[in-house]
Amino acid sequence: MRPPPSMVLFTTLAGAGQGLLLALVGCELVAGWQRQALPQALPIAGAAAVLLLCGAGLVAAIFHLGHPLRAWRAVAMWRTSWLSREVIVLPGFMALVAVWGGLHAFGHPPTLALGGAAALLALLLYLCTGMIYAAVKAIREWATPLTVVNFALIGIASGLTLASALAGAMAAGSAADWAKGLSAYAAVAIALAAASRGAALLRNLRLAPKTTLQSAIGVRHPKIAQKSQGAIGGSFNTREFFHGKSPAFVARMRWGAALLGFALPGLALAAAWATPAAGLPASALAWPWLLQMLGLLAERWCFFAEARHPQNLYYQAVA
């Protein structure tokens, strides 16, 4: 499939925002359980970052619509469409985050029920976004529970990395201790996300096509070669159902995603966890998240590019 830039941006940015909210609510729970002081600026800055990431992703998603002015109609099919459910859940999630962050900003810490509701919507949003693709049975690379799991784990990993970067940027009092702890959880989440994404990649590479040229045209001859795509020039099918890149380019994108999205940030966060909190510079947690986001954009590009639509059996060659 052709990776649409708007969807690559939306799923990556919004996923990080959801993961950040989960990290912040988790910090509140830990602070209440262990009776530790949570830096007041952390949930405020974190809520602002969540809204910024989700808002930026939402703006990018608008460019994916053929008729943006009709976007409101997307909610009409909520009974059967995961896309409609996503369109409903996302604004509700952002509204709860705004209230949650606003209460922190005005010195009135929100109840755990409010934070829990926001966290539940974040998880529900992962489900909706992942099922948009996992429910497409024609794309076998997507039609697996690993799709939803990967969306959630990758988003949580990037959210935890950003939470550690925000705590590290404050670098005052207990913030350094929180940054150190968050970096450890982020490193573990990155390892889990890498394992899940690797499992999906191995599965997809081993998939044997159910449809062949022989079955498509009803000819059983063992040697069939396509010499024409059946059209003089490009068409919607050739533009939208194939990325047009070479296998070598796709392989480089996979390695770039593995290196920038998982390996380097994971190692950097593990090193930050092993560093004493007093000697942990703010930049030590900022650049891993920037590298990670570049890698996750490449990872999401690969997610779309790996999808092989059966129609490409007919449109794979140009005379």
TAQUI-V763270 format. One record per pair of residues at least 6 apart in sequence whose ideal C-beta (glycine too) atoms are under 7 Angstrom apart, sorted by the first residue. I is the first residue (numbers start at 1). J is the second residue. Records with the same first field share a line. If there is no record, write none. Layout:
BEGIN
I=J ; J
END
This chain:
BEGIN
1=241 ; 243 ; 304 ; 305 ; 307 ; 309
2=239 ; 240 ; 241 ; 242 ; 243
3=243 ; 301 ; 304 ; 305
4=64
6=60 ; 61 ; 63 ; 64
7=64
8=297 ; 300 ; 301
9=57 ; 60
10=57 ; 60 ; 61
11=129 ; 151 ; 300
12=293 ; 296 ; 297 ; 300
13=53 ; 56 ; 57
14=53 ; 54 ; 57
15=151 ; 154 ; 155 ; 158
16=53 ; 155 ; 158 ; 159 ; 162
17=50 ; 53 ; 54
18=122 ; 125 ; 126 ; 155 ; 159
19=155 ; 156 ; 157 ; 158 ; 159 ; 160
20=46 ; 49 ; 50 ; 159 ; 162 ; 163
21=50 ; 97 ; 118 ; 119 ; 122
22=119 ; 122 ; 156 ; 159
23=159 ; 160 ; 163 ; 182
24=43 ; 46 ; 163
25=115 ; 118 ; 119
27=38 ; 42 ; 178
28=38 ; 115
31=37 ; 38
37=174
39=167 ; 170 ; 173 ; 174 ; 175 ; 178
41=170
42=166 ; 167 ; 170 ; 175 ; 178
43=101 ; 104
44=101 ; 104 ; 105
45=166
46=163 ; 166
47=97 ; 100 ; 101 ; 104
48=101
49=162 ; 166
50=97
51=94 ; 97 ; 98
54=90 ; 94
58=90
62=68 ; 71
65=71
74=83 ; 84 ; 87
75=84 ; 87 ; 88
76=84
77=84
78=84 ; 85 ; 88
82=128 ; 131 ; 132 ; 135
83=132
85=128
86=125 ; 128 ; 129 ; 132
89=121 ; 124 ; 125 ; 128
90=125
92=121
93=118 ; 121 ; 122 ; 125
96=114 ; 117 ; 118 ; 121
97=118
99=114
100=110 ; 114 ; 115 ; 118
103=109 ; 110
104=110
126=148 ; 151 ; 152 ; 155
127=148
129=151
130=147 ; 148 ; 151
131=148
133=142 ; 147
134=142 ; 143 ; 144 ; 145 ; 147 ; 148
136=142 ; 143
137=143
138=309 ; 310
139=307 ; 309
140=207
141=204 ; 207 ; 306 ; 307 ; 308
142=307
144=200 ; 203
146=196 ; 199 ; 200 ; 203
149=196
150=196 ; 197 ; 200
153=189 ; 192 ; 193 ; 196
154=193 ; 197 ; 296
156=189
157=186 ; 189 ; 190 ; 193
158=292 ; 293 ; 296
160=182 ; 185 ; 186 ; 189
161=186 ; 265 ; 269 ; 288 ; 289 ; 292
162=289
163=182
164=179 ; 182 ; 183 ; 186 ; 269 ; 285
165=285 ; 286 ; 289
167=175 ; 178 ; 179 ; 182
168=179 ; 280 ; 282 ; 284 ; 285 ; 286
169=282 ; 286
171=282
176=277 ; 278 ; 280
177=277
179=280 ; 285
180=272 ; 273 ; 277 ; 280
183=269 ; 272 ; 273 ; 285
184=273
186=269
187=266 ; 269 ; 270 ; 273
190=262 ; 265 ; 266 ; 269
191=266
193=262
194=262
197=299
204=306
211=310 ; 313
213=224 ; 226 ; 313
214=220 ; 224
216=313 ; 314
226=316 ; 317
227=317 ; 319
228=317 ; 319
229=238 ; 315 ; 317 ; 318
230=314
237=311 ; 315
238=315
241=309 ; 311 ; 312
242=312
243=305
245=305
250=302 ; 305
253=298 ; 301 ; 302
254=302
256=295 ; 298
257=295 ; 298 ; 299 ; 302
259=295
260=291 ; 292 ; 294 ; 295 ; 298
261=292 ; 295 ; 296 ; 298 ; 299
262=295
264=291
265=288 ; 291 ; 292
268=288
269=288
272=280 ; 284 ; 285
END
